[in-house]
Amino acid sequence: MIYRRGAEVPLVPELDRHGLLALPVTAFFDQEEARPFNDGWVDARGHARASAEAVLAVLDARGLVVTDDVRARVRACRDVDVLGRWLARAATAPSGEAFVVGMG
């Protein structure tokens, strides 16, 4: 996550006992300046998150019902190839149950 100047950076809950729940950002990078430091993982994670939400949006648009556990599994997946297969399955599955079976 990239924080802008003036934003507060959340810290671990244990520090709250000492009044340090968040500290102001004193240094910042814009997205282009930060890119060499993230090795593409920020972009990859964003792509995976968007792909997961696309799978769920297609399921919802088609009226296919899946459990909260299945939704959590889709959102937790970071493999864009798997998410691509699930997206195709969400678009073609005859039912929510068939989608789940096709997830593997």
NUKETI-117585 format. One record per atom (N, C-alpha, C): residue number from 1; residue in one letter; chain; atom name; x, y, z. Coordinates in Angstrom, 2 decimals, padded with zeros to 5 digits, always signed. Atoms other than C-alpha are relative to their C-alpha. Last residue first. Layout:
N
SITE  seq  type  mol  atom       c1       c2       c3
SITE  NUM     A    A    CA        X        Y        Z
...
// end
This chain:
104
SITE  seq  type  mol  atom       c1       c2       c3
SITE  104     G    A     N  -001.04  +001.01  -000.27
SITE  104     G    A    CA  -011.85  -028.11  -008.65
SITE  104     G    A     C  +000.39  -000.11  +001.44
SITE  103     M    A     N  -001.14  -000.69  -000.62
SITE  103     M    A    CA  -013.70  -024.87  -009.37
SITE  103     M    A     C  +001.15  -000.97  +000.27
SITE  102     G    A     N  -001.00  -000.35  +000.99
SITE  102     G    A    CA  -015.95  -026.76  -011.79
SITE  102     G    A     C  +001.22  +000.73  +000.56
SITE  101     V    A     N  -000.60  +001.26  +000.45
SITE  101     V    A    CA  -017.86  -028.38  -008.92
SITE  101     V    A     C  +001.13  +000.29  -000.99
SITE  100     V    A     N  -000.84  +000.49  -001.11
SITE  100     V    A    CA  -018.44  -024.91  -007.44
SITE  100     V    A     C  +000.69  -001.29  -000.39
SITE   99     F    A     N  -001.18  -000.86  -000.09
SITE   99     F    A    CA  -019.71  -023.57  -010.78
SITE   99     F    A     C  +000.95  -000.52  +001.05
SITE   98     A    A     N  -000.88  +000.41  +001.10
SITE   98     A    A    CA  -022.01  -026.57  -011.18
SITE   98     A    A     C  +001.27  +000.86  -000.01
SITE   97     E    A     N  -000.61  +001.27  -000.39
SITE   97     E    A    CA  -023.50  -025.84  -007.74
SITE   97     E    A     C  +000.98  -000.49  -001.07
SITE   96     G    A     N  -001.04  -000.29  -000.98
SITE   96     G    A    CA  -024.08  -022.21  -008.69
SITE   96     G    A     C  +000.72  -001.27  +000.42
SITE   95     S    A     N  +000.48  -000.26  -001.36
SITE   95     S    A    CA  -025.98  -023.37  -011.75
SITE   95     S    A     C  +001.18  +000.35  +000.90
SITE   94     P    A     N  +001.47  -000.04  -000.02
SITE   94     P    A    CA  -025.74  -023.81  -015.55
SITE   94     P    A     C  -000.58  +000.30  +001.39
SITE   93     A    A     N  +000.57  +001.03  -000.88
SITE   93     A    A    CA  -022.06  -022.82  -015.53
SITE   93     A    A     C  -001.53  +000.11  +000.01
SITE   92     T    A     N  +000.61  +001.12  +000.74
SITE   92     T    A    CA  -021.05  -020.76  -018.58
SITE   92     T    A     C  -000.68  -001.04  +000.88
SITE   91     A    A     N  +000.78  -000.45  +001.16
SITE   91     A    A    CA  -020.09  -017.26  -017.41
SITE   91     A    A     C  -000.77  -001.14  -000.66
SITE   90     A    A     N  +001.11  -000.81  -000.51
SITE   90     A    A    CA  -018.97  -018.38  -013.94
SITE   90     A    A     C  -000.92  +000.44  -001.14
SITE   89     R    A     N  +000.97  +000.93  -000.60
SITE   89     R    A    CA  -016.89  -021.12  -015.59
SITE   89     R    A     C  -001.21  +000.77  +000.54
SITE   88     A    A     N  +000.64  +000.70  +001.12
SITE   88     A    A    CA  -015.13  -018.56  -017.81
SITE   88     A    A     C  -001.08  -000.95  +000.53
SITE   87     L    A     N  +000.83  -001.00  +000.68
SITE   87     L    A    CA  -014.45  -016.44  -014.73
SITE   87     L    A     C  -000.75  -000.63  -001.17
SITE   86     W    A     N  +001.22  -000.15  -000.76
SITE   86     W    A    CA  -013.24  -019.50  -012.81
SITE   86     W    A     C  -000.94  +001.03  -000.64
SITE   85     R    A     N  +000.81  +001.21  +000.22
SITE   85     R    A    CA  -010.75  -020.27  -015.55
SITE   85     R    A     C  -001.32  +000.11  +000.74
SITE   84     G    A     N  +000.47  -000.05  +001.39
SITE   84     G    A    CA  -009.49  -016.67  -015.46
SITE   84     G    A     C  -000.87  -001.21  -000.34
SITE   83     L    A     N  +001.13  -000.92  +000.03
SITE   83     L    A    CA  -009.31  -016.82  -011.65
SITE   83     L    A     C  -000.57  +000.15  -001.41
SITE   82     V    A     N  +001.13  +000.69  -000.63
SITE   82     V    A    CA  -007.11  -019.90  -011.91
SITE   82     V    A     C  -001.24  +000.89  -000.05
SITE   81     D    A     N  +000.38  +001.06  +000.94
SITE   81     D    A    CA  -004.80  -018.10  -014.34
SITE   81     D    A     C  -001.21  -000.77  +000.52
SITE   80     V    A     N  +000.85  -000.56  +001.06
SITE   80     V    A    CA  -004.85  -014.98  -012.15
SITE   80     V    A     C  -000.38  -001.03  -001.04
SITE   79     D    A     N  -000.49  +000.57  +001.26
SITE   79     D    A    CA  -003.57  -016.92  -009.13
SITE   79     D    A     C  -000.92  +000.47  -001.13
SITE   78     R    A     N  -000.92  -000.99  +000.59
SITE   78     R    A    CA  -004.19  -014.73  -006.06
SITE   78     R    A     C  +000.57  -000.48  -001.34
SITE   77     C    A     N  -000.87  +000.53  +001.07
SITE   77     C    A    CA  -007.25  -016.59  -004.73
SITE   77     C    A     C  +000.84  +001.13  -000.59
SITE   76     A    A     N  -001.32  +000.32  -000.54
SITE   76     A    A    CA  -008.59  -015.20  -001.43
SITE   76     A    A     C  +000.98  -000.47  -001.08
SITE   75     R    A     N  -000.72  -001.23  -000.38
SITE   75     R    A    CA  -011.55  -013.44  -003.07
SITE   75     R    A     C  +001.40  -000.27  +000.51
SITE   74     V    A     N  -000.28  -000.77  +001.22
SITE   74     V    A    CA  -012.65  -016.64  -004.82
SITE   74     V    A     C  +000.80  +001.24  +000.35
SITE   73     R    A     N  -001.04  +000.72  +000.73
SITE   73     R    A    CA  -012.33  -018.66  -001.62
SITE   73     R    A     C  +000.39  +000.74  -001.28
SITE   72     A    A     N  -001.27  -000.25  -000.69
SITE   72     A    A    CA  -014.28  -016.04  +000.32
SITE   72     A    A     C  +001.15  -000.69  -000.71
SITE   71     R    A     N  -000.38  -001.39  +000.27
SITE   71     R    A    CA  -017.09  -016.17  -002.24
SITE   71     R    A     C  +001.34  +000.34  +000.65
SITE   70     V    A     N  -000.47  -000.02  +001.39
SITE   70     V    A    CA  -017.11  -019.96  -002.00
SITE   70     V    A     C  +000.43  +001.41  -000.37
SITE   69     D    A     N  -001.30  +000.66  +000.02
SITE   69     D    A    CA  -017.33  -019.75  +001.80
SITE   69     D    A     C  +000.59  -000.01  -001.41
SITE   68     D    A     N  -001.00  -000.98  -000.43
SITE   68     D    A    CA  -020.13  -017.17  +001.52
SITE   68     D    A     C  +001.39  -000.61  +000.01
SITE   67     T    A     N  -000.11  -000.26  -001.44
SITE   67     T    A    CA  -022.10  -019.76  -000.41
SITE   67     T    A     C  +001.04  +001.09  +000.28
SITE   66     V    A     N  -001.11  +000.76  -000.61
SITE   66     V    A    CA  -022.91  -019.61  -004.11
SITE   66     V    A     C  +000.10  +000.43  +001.46
SITE   65     V    A     N  -000.19  -000.12  -001.45
SITE   65     V    A    CA  -026.12  -018.58  -005.88
SITE   65     V    A     C  +001.16  -000.89  +000.44
SITE   64     L    A     N  -000.50  +001.27  -000.53
SITE   64     L    A    CA  -026.09  -018.06  -009.63
SITE   64     L    A     C  +000.35  +000.18  +001.47
SITE   63     G    A     N  +000.91  +000.52  -001.01
SITE   63     G    A    CA  -028.30  -015.10  -010.59
SITE   63     G    A     C  +000.42  -001.35  +000.56
SITE   62     R    A     N  +000.72  +001.15  +000.55
SITE   62     R    A    CA  -026.43  -014.49  -013.83
SITE   62     R    A     C  -000.97  -000.61  +001.00
SITE   61     A    A     N  +000.77  -000.45  +001.16
SITE   61     A    A    CA  -025.41  -011.00  -012.74
SITE   61     A    A     C  -000.83  -001.13  -000.61
SITE   60     D    A     N  +001.14  -000.79  -000.45
SITE   60     D    A    CA  -024.36  -012.32  -009.33
SITE   60     D    A     C  -000.90  +000.41  -001.17
SITE   59     L    A     N  +000.91  +000.90  -000.72
SITE   59     L    A    CA  -022.13  -015.04  -010.78
SITE   59     L    A     C  -001.26  +000.74  +000.43
SITE   58     V    A     N  +000.65  +000.83  +001.02
SITE   58     V    A    CA  -020.68  -012.54  -013.25
SITE   58     V    A     C  -000.98  -000.97  +000.66
SITE   57     A    A     N  +000.97  -000.84  +000.70
SITE   57     A    A    CA  -019.98  -010.05  -010.46
SITE   57     A    A     C  -000.75  -000.79  -001.06
SITE   56     L    A     N  +001.18  -000.15  -000.85
SITE   56     L    A    CA  -018.33  -012.74  -008.34
SITE   56     L    A     C  -001.07  +000.84  -000.67
SITE   55     V    A     N  +000.63  +001.33  -000.14
SITE   55     V    A    CA  -015.93  -013.71  -011.11
SITE   55     V    A     C  -001.30  +000.14  +000.79
SITE   54     A    A     N  +000.69  +000.25  +001.27
SITE   54     A    A    CA  -015.24  -010.02  -011.85
SITE   54     A    A     C  -000.71  -001.35  +000.04
SITE   53     E    A     N  +001.26  -000.73  -000.04
SITE   53     E    A    CA  -014.46  -009.42  -008.15
SITE   53     E    A     C  -000.78  -000.19  -001.29
SITE   52     A    A     N  +000.89  +000.67  -000.96
SITE   52     A    A    CA  -011.87  -012.18  -008.28
SITE   52     A    A     C  -001.35  +000.70  +000.05
SITE   51     S    A     N  +000.49  +001.23  +000.64
SITE   51     S    A    CA  -010.34  -010.71  -011.43
SITE   51     S    A     C  -000.96  -000.75  +000.91
SITE   50     A    A     N  +001.00  -000.39  +001.00
SITE   50     A    A    CA  -010.11  -007.27  -009.82
SITE   50     A    A     C  -000.58  -001.22  -000.70
SITE   49     R    A     N  +001.19  -000.48  -000.73
SITE   49     R    A    CA  -008.35  -008.74  -006.77
SITE   49     R    A     C  -001.11  +000.38  -000.98
SITE   48     A    A     N  +000.67  +001.18  -000.58
SITE   48     A    A    CA  -005.97  -010.72  -008.98
SITE   48     A    A     C  -001.27  +000.44  +000.72
SITE   47     H    A     N  +000.61  +000.73  +001.11
SITE   47     H    A    CA  -005.12  -007.61  -011.02
SITE   47     H    A     C  -000.76  -001.21  +000.52
SITE   46     G    A     N  +001.16  -000.77  +000.44
SITE   46     G    A    CA  -004.52  -005.60  -007.85
SITE   46     G    A     C  -000.74  -000.69  -001.13
SITE   45     R    A     N  +001.03  +000.19  -001.03
SITE   45     R    A    CA  -002.26  -008.33  -006.50
SITE   45     R    A     C  -001.27  +000.77  -000.38
SITE   44     A    A     N  +000.51  +001.36  +000.10
SITE   44     A    A    CA  -000.31  -008.40  -009.74
SITE   44     A    A     C  -001.12  -000.24  +001.01
SITE   43     D    A     N  +000.85  +000.08  +001.19
SITE   43     D    A    CA  +000.06  -004.61  -009.77
SITE   43     D    A     C  -000.63  -001.39  -000.12
SITE   42     V    A     N  +001.16  -000.84  -000.27
SITE   42     V    A    CA  +001.35  -004.57  -006.20
SITE   42     V    A     C  -000.97  -000.08  -001.17
SITE   41     W    A     N  +000.97  +000.74  -000.81
SITE   41     W    A    CA  +003.59  -007.56  -006.89
SITE   41     W    A     C  -001.23  +000.83  +000.32
SITE   40     G    A     N  +001.22  +000.38  +000.69
SITE   40     G    A    CA  +005.27  -005.81  -009.81
SITE   40     G    A     C  -001.04  -000.69  +000.86
SITE   39     D    A     N  -000.23  +001.16  +000.87
SITE   39     D    A    CA  +008.71  -005.79  -008.23
SITE   39     D    A     C  -001.26  -000.50  -000.68
SITE   38     N    A     N  +001.03  +001.01  -000.25
SITE   38     N    A    CA  +007.45  -003.37  -005.54
SITE   38     N    A     C  +000.10  -001.22  -000.89
SITE   37     F    A     N  -000.14  +000.69  -001.27
SITE   37     F    A    CA  +010.48  -001.14  -005.16
SITE   37     F    A     C  -000.99  -001.13  +000.21
SITE   36     P    A     N  -001.22  +000.83  -000.03
SITE   36     P    A    CA  +010.88  -000.01  -008.76
SITE   36     P    A     C  +000.15  -000.81  +001.28
SITE   35     R    A     N  +000.02  +001.18  +000.87
SITE   35     R    A    CA  +007.17  +001.04  -008.82
SITE   35     R    A     C  +001.30  -000.82  +000.04
SITE   34     A    A     N  +000.05  +001.23  -000.80
SITE   34     A    A    CA  +007.36  +003.40  -005.82
SITE   34     A    A     C  +000.14  -001.25  -000.85
SITE   33     E    A     N  -001.22  +000.09  -000.81
SITE   33     E    A    CA  +008.49  +006.46  -007.80
SITE   33     E    A     C  +000.06  -001.31  +000.77
SITE   32     E    A     N  -001.14  +000.26  +000.90
SITE   32     E    A    CA  +005.79  +005.85  -010.43
SITE   32     E    A     C  +001.30  -000.12  +000.77
SITE   31     Q    A     N  +000.06  +001.36  +000.54
SITE   31     Q    A    CA  +003.04  +005.51  -007.80
SITE   31     Q    A     C  +001.19  -000.33  -000.90
SITE   30     D    A     N  +001.16  +000.15  +000.86
SITE   30     D    A    CA  +004.01  +008.63  -005.90
SITE   30     D    A     C  +000.11  -001.38  -000.65
SITE   29     F    A     N  -000.35  +000.22  +001.40
SITE   29     F    A    CA  +006.38  +008.17  -003.04
SITE   29     F    A     C  -001.28  +000.06  -000.80
SITE   28     F    A     N  +000.97  +000.64  +000.88
SITE   28     F    A    CA  +006.04  +009.43  +000.49
SITE   28     F    A     C  +000.60  -000.15  -001.39
SITE   27     A    A     N  -000.59  +000.13  +001.34
SITE   27     A    A    CA  +008.04  +010.46  +003.50
SITE   27     A    A     C  -001.03  -000.70  -000.87
SITE   26     T    A     N  -000.93  -001.12  +000.17
SITE   26     T    A    CA  +006.71  +011.81  +006.78
SITE   26     T    A     C  +000.70  -000.06  -001.34
SITE   25     V    A     N  -001.02  +000.30  +001.01
SITE   25     V    A    CA  +003.57  +009.70  +007.03
SITE   25     V    A     C  +000.90  +001.21  -000.15
SITE   24     P    A     N  +000.10  -000.72  +001.26
SITE   24     P    A    CA  +001.69  +010.36  +010.24
SITE   24     P    A     C  +001.16  -000.38  -000.93
SITE   23     L    A     N  -001.00  -001.06  +000.06
SITE   23     L    A    CA  +001.73  +007.58  +012.84
SITE   23     L    A     C  -000.16  +000.74  -001.32
SITE   22     A    A     N  -000.41  -000.40  +001.35
SITE   22     A    A    CA  -001.17  +005.33  +013.75
SITE   22     A    A     C  +001.01  +001.13  +000.12
SITE   21     L    A     N  +000.81  +000.76  +000.95
SITE   21     L    A    CA  -002.34  +003.36  +016.79
SITE   21     L    A     C  +000.38  +000.33  -001.44
SITE   20     L    A     N  -000.66  -000.02  +001.32
SITE   20     L    A    CA  +000.56  +004.77  +018.81
SITE   20     L    A     C  -000.78  -000.83  -001.02
SITE   19     G    A     N  +000.47  -001.16  +000.74
SITE   19     G    A    CA  -001.17  +005.71  +022.06
SITE   19     G    A     C  +000.60  +000.12  -001.39
SITE   18     H    A     N  -000.92  -001.10  -000.27
SITE   18     H    A    CA  +000.92  +003.28  +024.09
SITE   18     H    A     C  -000.38  +001.26  -000.77
SITE   17     R    A     N  -000.08  -000.14  -001.45
SITE   17     R    A    CA  -001.75  +000.60  +024.31
SITE   17     R    A     C  +000.88  +001.17  +000.41
SITE   16     D    A     N  +001.08  -000.88  -000.43
SITE   16     D    A    CA  -002.33  +001.26  +020.63
SITE   16     D    A     C  +000.02  +000.19  +001.51
SITE   15     L    A     N  -000.54  -001.35  -000.20
SITE   15     L    A    CA  +001.10  -000.25  +019.93
SITE   15     L    A     C  -001.07  +000.98  +000.47
SITE   14     E    A     N  -000.71  -000.05  -001.27
SITE   14     E    A    CA  -000.28  -003.74  +020.47
SITE   14     E    A     C  +000.54  +001.40  +000.30
SITE   13     P    A     N  +000.87  -000.36  -001.12
SITE   13     P    A    CA  -002.80  -003.18  +017.68
SITE   13     P    A     C  +000.73  +000.12  +001.34
SITE   12     V    A     N  +000.52  +001.19  -000.66
SITE   12     V    A    CA  -000.06  -003.20  +014.99
SITE   12     V    A     C  -000.80  +000.40  +001.25
SITE   11     L    A     N  -001.02  +000.85  -000.59
SITE   11     L    A    CA  +000.31  +000.08  +013.15
SITE   11     L    A     C  -000.65  -001.18  +000.70
SITE   10     P    A     N  +000.44  +000.82  -001.13
SITE   10     P    A    CA  -001.92  +002.01  +010.80
SITE   10     P    A     C  +001.13  -000.91  +000.47
SITE    9     V    A     N  -000.34  +001.39  +000.26
SITE    9     V    A    CA  -000.11  +004.63  +008.67
SITE    9     V    A     C  -000.44  -000.83  +001.20
SITE    8     E    A     N  -000.47  +000.71  -001.18
SITE    8     E    A    CA  -001.80  +008.01  +008.89
SITE    8     E    A     C  +000.22  -001.46  -000.36
SITE    7     A    A     N  +000.83  +001.15  -000.35
SITE    7     A    A    CA  -002.01  +010.13  +005.78
SITE    7     A    A     C  +000.56  -000.64  +001.27
SITE    6     G    A     N  +001.10  -000.42  -000.85
SITE    6     G    A    CA  -000.32  +013.54  +005.75
SITE    6     G    A     C  -000.94  -001.13  +000.40
SITE    5     R    A     N  -000.42  -000.90  -001.07
SITE    5     R    A    CA  +001.89  +012.67  +002.80
SITE    5     R    A     C  -001.23  +000.47  +000.78
SITE    4     R    A     N  -000.28  -001.38  +000.39
SITE    4     R    A    CA  +000.31  +009.88  +000.76
SITE    4     R    A     C  +000.42  +000.81  +001.22
SITE    3     Y    A     N  +000.64  -001.04  -000.79
SITE    3     Y    A    CA  +000.50  +006.21  +001.65
SITE    3     Y    A     C  +000.44  +001.38  -000.48
SITE    2     I    A     N  -000.76  -001.24  +000.08
SITE    2     I    A    CA  +001.26  +003.45  -000.83
SITE    2     I    A     C  -000.78  +001.06  +000.75
SITE    1     M    A     N  +000.84  -001.16  +000.00
SITE    1     M    A    CA  +000.00  +000.00  +000.00
SITE    1     M    A     C  +000.89  +001.23  +000.00
// end
